[in-house]
Structures are given as structure tokens and as C-alpha cells.
Amino acid sequence: MSRNVILLVVVAVVAGRVSIGLKGPGGVARGQTTTSTPVIQDNFDDNKQGTLWTVFGSGTSAKATEVNKRLEFTTTADANETLVGYIGNKWWIDPNQDFQMKVDLYFNVSRQSTGWVTFGLTPNSSTPKDRHVMFGIGRFTSFENYWWQLKEGYRTRTDFASRGWPSATLYISYDYWNDILYLSDIGYGKEEAWQILYDFVQNNWGRVPMYVFIGVTTENLGIASGSVYADNFVIDKGRIGSPYQSPDSNDPDNGGVIITDLVTTLSIVPSTIQRKASGDRITALVGLPKEIVLADWCSTDVPVLSPGGISAGVQGAFTWVDGTVKILASFSKTSFLEAVTRDGEMEVHITGKLKDGRTYAGDCTVTVE
């Protein structure tokens, strides 16, 4: 598996490609942006999951497996409303910058049932099932098509277009300045777009971390090995966020996201943050690993809570009855809610440093309403 993660925005160059699909026969990308060094890439050639991804939705009736140098999906015929695949393992795309990503998809199932192989974005770190934008290829009974869907709870937008080939390279790109998301089978940006989603962040999840996923969704469609798969996933442009360090930065399977040294536990009080409730305090309880002692804590370092990059107003540390060190920090609820414009369940993160310079990070889930 070839993986490379670089935490910077790379310089774009111009390339082109010929495609037959959403733009019609002979469509040629004009000014398609690509990069000499991708931000993230995975060609799945080593036939093992590694640490870049984690699996969601897998069970006896649906599986995502790296095999034959690609990410294959299999389902049984009784798998209904299934969504299974890979999702970024403790890393996300930052919506405060432009980003571009693409993947090769293959769907060749002749049965008169419904399903798609797809990729997309979600604000949920564990599963994209109820909140996502996804773009893929597949079929609706006998109609072979391109397909996209935006889902936020019970609110859903979707569209189809006829598809003539079993394979396609699909592109998702985002214009931060204008808050526009583009979907295409030719290239990045407005000129190549099949679908244009205006005010994407403003109208949906706000500027929270967006997790990338690749998966398959089916409605009573049996998929045999080799019939549906993804390959050559690339993030060509964007800023990647993660509070976690891979165990070995020289390991090509670790994704290369290196930001912290110690993984902590995190609890937020209240766990349900109400916009109309009185008070302007969110309290975070951080549990440091057992080997850390109270003398390691740095009283001058200020923990930071995200989304929002909010510095703690007050913090302290103490030794708990089990001998572990806890950090108690408070944050402005107003600042947090300014960063989180949409209600619902979401993941929050905290980061900080010890006296010796080692960084720590932890995460938990809260609900905003």
C-alpha cells in the first residue's frame, strides 16, 4: 500500500484526462488541478488495512476487504440498507481550506436490485450513515447510474444520471472562499462539475472536522468478490487534521499523521451542550496515561479544545484516587458554539503539552442542541 501524508497545502499543476460520463462522450478536463505530491494516497496494493483507515458497518452480511490490490466490497442478497466501508482513522479534512480528492470506482452487478459504490464526507468519526455527502456509481434496479446524496438526519437530497461504463474516476472538490462543493467524473472545480452544492458548510454541518469515507450501500443486492471495488484514492489538496500520532513515522502503513505523543481520555461536562441554556462554561476532564505523574503537568501550557481552537480560560491538575493524573479545564461555550453552527452529535478534541514538551490529545462525543 502506497501512503503518503504531508501536513501542508501542496502546489498545484495542470493536467488533463479524457472521460466518457456525466459530461458526455469525449469530455476533456480543462485546467484540472492535480499535484506532484499528494496529501494522502492509498492504492491498496499491499492487501492489508494498515492504520490509515478503520472499518465501519462490517458484519456477516457486508464486508470491506483489501484484496487483489484494491478495496473490495461483498454483501449478501438479504443485506438491506447496508452501508459498509473504510473511514479515516483519527484524521479528517479541515473545511477551513480548499480541498480536492478523487478515487477510482468499479461497479459491475447485473442483478435487478439497488446499490452503489461511493466515497464522500461526514462529520461523524465512526459512521457516515445518517450524516453525509456521498458520490458514487451503481444501479437503481435496472437503471445503471451515477448517484449522489446529501443526508442530514431525515433531510435528504439526491440525484442520478445515466452511466455507460462499469468504472469511473470521481472527483470531489471544495472552494473555501465561496463555500461551494463540486462533484464530477472529469476533474476538479466549477467547469467540470456535474453537481454544485452552494453554501455547503453554512447550510449543513458548519466548519467541523470532515471525515473521509469509501464504501458501498445496498438494498437487497448480493455482491460477489471482484464485482464492486475502489482503488487509487488520493487527496490532491487540502489540510489534514488529527490529534493522534502514528506509532512509527517511518512505517508506510501508518498514514504519517504525527501531531501528538500521548493519547488521553476526555469527558465534557455537560455532554449535551444547549445553546439556550444559561452559563458560558464547558468543562473538560482529561485523563493522562498511568505513567504520567503530577510533576509532569505544565501549568503554563494552555489546553486547546476543537472545533474552534478554543484556549482554556482556567485549568488545574490533580492526582485521582487510582493514581492517575487528571487535568480539569474550562472553555467558553460561546466560542465553541460560534465554531459549531449546526446541532447534533459530534466529536470534540483536546490537545496540550507536558513540561518535557510531549503533547497529549483526547476526544469524546458531545451533543449540541
C-alpha positions in Angstrom: 0.0 0.0 0.0 1.5 3.3 -1.0 0.6 6.0 1.5 1.9 9.5 2.0 0.6 12.2 4.3 2.0 15.7 4.2 0.5 18.3 6.5 0.7 21.2 4.1 -1.1 22.5 1.1 0.8 21.4 -2.0 1.5 23.4 -5.1 -0.9 22.6 -7.9 0.0 21.8 -11.6 -2.2 21.5 -14.6 -3.1 18.1 -16.1 -6.0 16.7 -18.2 -7.9 13.5 -18.8 -10.4 12.1 -21.3 -13.6 10.8 -19.9 -17.0 9.5 -21.1 -19.7 10.0 -18.5 -21.5 12.9 -16.9 -20.2 15.5 -19.3 -20.9 13.3 -22.3 -18.7 11.5 -24.9 -15.2 12.9 -25.3 -15.3 15.2 -22.4 -11.8 16.7 -21.7 -10.8 18.2 -18.4 -9.8 21.9 -18.7 -7.4 23.1 -16.1 -7.9 20.1 -13.8 -5.8 20.6 -10.7 -3.6 17.8 -9.5 -0.3 17.6 -7.6 3.1 16.1 -7.9 3.0 15.0 -4.2 -0.5 14.0 -2.9 -1.5 15.0 0.6 -2.8 11.4 1.2 -2.9 8.5 -1.2 -3.8 4.8 -0.9 -3.6 2.3 -3.8 -4.4 -0.7 -1.5 -1.7 -2.7 -3.2 -0.4 -4.4 0.0 -3.8 -6.1 0.7 -3.9 -5.0 4.3 -5.8 -2.3 6.1 -3.0 -0.6 8.0 -3.7 2.3 10.3 -4.8 5.0 7.9 -8.4 3.6 7.9 -10.9 2.0 10.2 -13.8 -0.2 9.1 -17.5 0.8 9.7 -20.7 -1.1 9.2 -19.0 -4.5 8.7 -20.9 -7.7 9.6 -21.8 -11.1 8.4 -23.9 -9.7 5.5 -21.5 -6.9 4.4 -17.7 -6.6 4.3 -15.0 -4.3 3.1 -11.7 -6.1 2.4 -8.4 -5.2 0.9 -7.7 -7.9 -1.6 -6.4 -8.2 -5.2 -4.6 -4.8 -4.7 -7.9 -2.9 -4.2 -10.6 -2.3 -1.7 -13.4 -4.9 -2.4 -16.9 -4.9 -1.1 -19.1 -8.0 -0.7 -22.7 -8.3 0.5 -25.3 -11.0 0.8 -28.7 -10.7 -1.0 -30.5 -10.1 2.2 -28.4 -7.1 3.2 -30.9 -4.2 3.3 -30.0 -0.5 3.7 -26.4 -1.5 4.3 -23.5 1.0 4.4 -20.1 -0.5 4.9 -16.6 0.6 4.2 -13.4 2.5 5.3 -13.4 5.8 7.2 -10.4 7.9 8.2 -8.9 6.6 11.4 -8.5 9.7 13.6 -7.8 12.1 10.8 -10.0 14.5 8.9 -10.1 17.2 6.2 -10.2 20.7 7.5 -13.1 22.7 5.8 -11.3 26.0 6.5 -9.2 25.5 3.4 -9.8 24.3 -0.2 -9.5 20.6 -0.7 -9.6 18.1 -3.7 -9.9 14.3 -3.6 -10.6 11.5 -6.1 -11.0 7.7 -6.3 -11.4 5.0 -9.0 -14.6 3.1 -8.6 -15.9 -0.1 -10.2 -19.4 -1.5 -10.1 -20.4 -4.4 -12.3 -23.5 -6.2 -10.9 -26.2 -7.3 -13.3 -28.9 -8.2 -10.8 -32.1 -6.1 -10.8 -31.5 -4.6 -7.4 -30.2 -1.4 -6.0 -26.7 -0.4 -4.7 -23.8 2.0 -5.2 -20.0 2.1 -4.5 -19.2 5.6 -3.3 -17.0 8.0 -1.4 -17.6 11.2 0.5 -17.5 13.2 3.7 -19.2 13.0 7.1 -18.9 15.0 10.4 -19.3 11.7 12.3 -16.0 9.9 13.1 -17.5 6.4 13.4 -20.1 6.0 10.7 -21.4 8.2 7.9 -24.9 6.6 7.8 -27.1 9.5 9.0 -25.0 12.5 8.1 -23.0 12.6 4.8 -22.4 13.8 1.3 -21.5 10.9 -1.0 -20.9 10.4 -4.7 -20.7 7.1 -6.5 -21.7 4.7 -9.3 -24.2 1.8 -9.2 -27.7 1.0 -10.2 -31.3 1.6 -9.2 -33.0 -1.7 -10.2 -32.3 -1.8 -13.9 -31.0 1.8 -14.2 -27.2 2.0 -14.2 -26.2 5.4 -13.0 -24.0 8.0 -11.3 -25.5 9.0 -8.0 -25.0 11.5 -5.2 -26.7 12.1 -1.9 -26.6 14.7 0.9 -28.2 13.4 4.1 -28.7 15.2 7.4 -30.9 13.1 9.6 -34.3 12.9 7.9 -33.4 15.6 5.3 -32.1 14.1 2.1 -31.1 15.5 -1.4 -30.2 13.1 -4.2 -29.9 12.9 -8.0 -29.0 10.4 -10.7 -27.5 10.4 -14.2 -27.2 7.5 -16.7 -23.9 5.6 -16.7 -22.5 3.7 -19.6 -19.3 2.1 -18.2 -18.7 -0.1 -15.1 -15.8 2.1 -13.9 -15.2 5.8 -13.3 -12.8 8.2 -11.6 -14.9 10.5 -9.4 -13.8 13.9 -8.0 -14.9 15.9 -5.0 -13.5 19.4 -4.5 -14.3 22.3 -2.2 -13.9 26.1 -2.7 -13.5 27.5 0.9 -13.8 31.2 -0.1 -17.2 30.7 -1.8 -18.3 27.7 0.4 -19.1 25.5 -2.7 -18.6 21.8 -3.1 -18.2 20.3 -6.6 -18.9 16.7 -7.7 -17.5 15.5 -11.1 -16.3 12.5 -13.1 -13.9 14.6 -15.1 -11.9 16.9 -12.8 -11.9 19.4 -10.0 -13.7 22.7 -9.8 -16.7 24.6 -11.3 -16.0 24.0 -15.0 -16.0 20.2 -14.6 -18.8 19.9 -12.1 -21.9 17.7 -12.5 -23.3 18.9 -9.2 -22.6 22.2 -7.4 -23.6 22.5 -3.7 -23.7 26.2 -2.8 -23.2 27.3 0.9 -22.2 23.7 1.6 -20.7 24.3 5.1 -23.1 27.0 6.1 -26.2 25.0 5.2 -25.1 21.7 6.7 -22.6 20.9 9.4 -20.6 24.1 10.0 -16.8 24.2 10.0 -16.3 21.0 11.9 -13.8 18.2 11.0 -15.0 16.2 8.0 -14.1 12.6 7.9 -13.4 10.9 4.5 -15.0 7.5 3.8 -15.1 5.0 0.9 -17.9 2.4 1.0 -20.8 0.6 -0.6 -24.6 0.9 0.1 -27.1 -1.7 -1.0 -30.8 -2.6 -0.8 -31.1 -6.4 -1.0 -28.3 -6.6 -3.5 -25.8 -9.5 -3.3 -22.3 -8.5 -4.4 -19.7 -11.2 -5.2 -16.0 -10.7 -4.8 -14.5 -8.7 -7.7 -17.8 -7.1 -8.8 -17.5 -3.9 -6.8 -14.4 -2.2 -5.5 -12.5 1.1 -5.0 -8.9 1.9 -5.9 -6.3 4.7 -6.1 -7.7 7.0 -3.5 -6.0 10.4 -3.5 -6.3 13.7 -1.6 -4.6 16.1 -4.0 -5.0 19.2 -2.0 -6.1 20.2 1.5 -5.1 20.4 5.1 -5.4 17.2 7.2 -6.1 17.4 10.9 -5.5 14.8 13.6 -4.7 14.9 17.3 -3.0 11.5 17.2 0.5 10.2 16.4 1.1 7.1 14.4 3.3 4.7 16.4 6.1 4.8 13.8 6.5 7.7 11.5 8.8 5.6 9.2 6.1 3.0 8.7 4.4 3.4 5.3 1.2 2.0 6.7 0.7 4.5 9.5 -0.7 7.3 7.4 2.1 9.7 8.7 -0.2 11.9 10.8 2.1 12.9 13.6 0.9 15.6 16.0 0.9 14.1 19.5 2.8 11.8 21.8 0.2 10.7 24.3 -3.5 9.6 23.9 -5.7 10.6 26.8 -9.3 10.1 27.9 -11.7 13.0 27.6 -15.0 13.8 29.2 -17.0 17.0 28.6 -19.5 18.4 31.1 -22.2 18.9 30.1 -22.2 16.2 27.4 -25.3 17.8 25.9 -24.5 21.5 25.2 -27.7 23.5 25.0 -27.5 26.8 23.0 -30.2 28.5 25.1 -29.1 27.3 28.5 -27.6 29.8 30.9 -23.9 29.9 31.7 -20.9 30.2 29.5 -18.7 27.3 30.7 -17.8 24.0 29.2 -15.6 21.8 31.5 -13.2 19.2 30.2 -11.8 16.4 32.3 -8.6 14.9 30.7 -7.2 11.6 32.0 -3.4 11.2 31.4 -1.8 7.8 30.9 -0.7 5.9 34.0 3.0 6.6 33.6 2.4 10.4 33.9 2.9 11.9 37.3 1.6 15.2 38.6 5.1 16.8 38.3 4.9 16.2 34.6 2.0 18.6 34.2 2.8 22.0 32.8 0.7 24.7 34.5 1.7 27.4 31.9 0.6 25.4 28.8 -3.0 26.2 27.9 -5.1 23.2 26.5 -7.0 23.8 23.3 -10.5 22.5 22.5 -11.7 21.9 18.9 -13.7 22.5 16.9 -12.9 26.2 17.2 -9.4 26.0 18.5 -10.5 27.5 21.9 -7.9 28.1 24.6 -8.8 27.1 28.2 -9.8 30.0 30.4 -8.9 28.2 33.6 -7.1 24.9 34.2 -5.7 22.7 37.1 -4.4 19.2 37.7 -4.7 16.7 40.5 -4.0 13.0 41.3 -7.1 10.9 41.3 -7.7 8.0 43.8 -6.4 5.4 41.3 -3.1 7.2 41.0 -3.7 8.7 37.6 -3.3 12.4 36.8 -6.4 14.4 35.7 -6.5 17.8 34.1 -9.6 20.0 34.6 -10.0 22.8 32.2 -12.9 25.2 31.4 -13.7 26.7 28.0 -16.0 29.4 26.6 -19.3 27.9 25.5 -20.0 31.0 23.3 -16.7 30.5 21.4 -17.5 26.8 20.9 -21.0 27.4 19.6 -19.7 30.1 17.2 -17.5 27.4 15.7 -20.3 24.7 15.7 -23.2 26.2 13.7 -25.2 23.0 13.4 -26.8 21.0 16.1 -26.4 17.2 16.6 -23.9 14.7 17.7 -20.2 15.5 17.0 -16.7 14.6 18.1 -14.6 17.1 20.1 -10.8 17.1 20.7 -8.5 18.5 23.3 -4.7 19.0 22.9 -1.9 20.2 25.2 1.7 19.8 26.3 3.6 18.5 29.3 6.7 20.1 30.9 9.0 18.0 28.8 7.4 19.1 25.5 5.4 15.9 24.9 2.0 16.6 23.5 -1.3 14.9 24.5 -4.7 14.6 22.9 -8.0 13.0 23.5 -11.5 13.0 22.1 -15.1 12.3 23.0 -18.6 12.8 21.6 -21.0 15.6 22.6 -24.4 16.6 21.5 -25.3 20.2 20.6 -29.0 21.3 20.7 
